[in-house]
Amino acid sequence: MQLVDFEVAKNILSKYKISFPKTVFVLSGNNINKSIKGLKYPLFLKAYGKNILHRIELGGIKEVATLAELRKIFPKIFKIKGVDGILVQEKADGKNLILGMKRDAQFGPVIMVGIGGLLTEILNDVVLRVAPVSETEALKMLTELKGYSYLLGKRDKKVVNLRAVAKIVAALSSLALKETYIKEIDLNPVIANEKTASAVDFKFLV
């Protein structure tokens, strides 16, 4: 399978009203100041290439607070094998979830909701449903997570807007049913806070 081009992926998200932080794709550092005009620091720099599926292991994700830091790190990321460009993205604050879809030969598109971020594989806290998944059903999925109380702010008092997350899950379900050429979708992390939820990293495999 092949990773869908960034601009195509961004258009798909927009089509289904799945929000994501302001992001620009930069091919080189020559005109970086012009390219990122309008973006607010701190920013994340992310290595991008059609064969790069796991950036962290390659050292391909860096946070910068100033233009000077950005200029210093840009050349280092471009040295990573397979890099076609760099995604420059505004930072989103909140708690990490993972949303995804895999197209099963028997059941069709299966939607996944889980606690996301770096601990996804360690925690393995996920809930699955066969599409279609409505907002109401998505809310039920969230209550079935082991980390549900974490989303409610039980320990840190930071509450997640569950309805905002459920809207993305329902949109993901609709997307999977209509865009049948897409075989897998990985939104990890989706960062949610008390107001919003947005897909910070997104991959579409065809």
Buried (B, 14 or more C-beta within 10 A) or exposed (E): EEBBBBEEBBEBBEEBEBBBBEBBBBEEBEEBEEBBEEBEBEBBBBBBBEEBEEBEEBEBBBEBEEEEBBEEBBEEBBEBEEBBBBBBBBBBEBBBBBBBBBBEEEEEBBBBBBBBBEEBEEBEBBBBBEBBBBBEBBBBBBEEBEBBEBBBEEEEEBBBBBEBBBBBBBBBBBBBBEBEEBBBBBBBBBBBBEEBBBBBBBBBBE
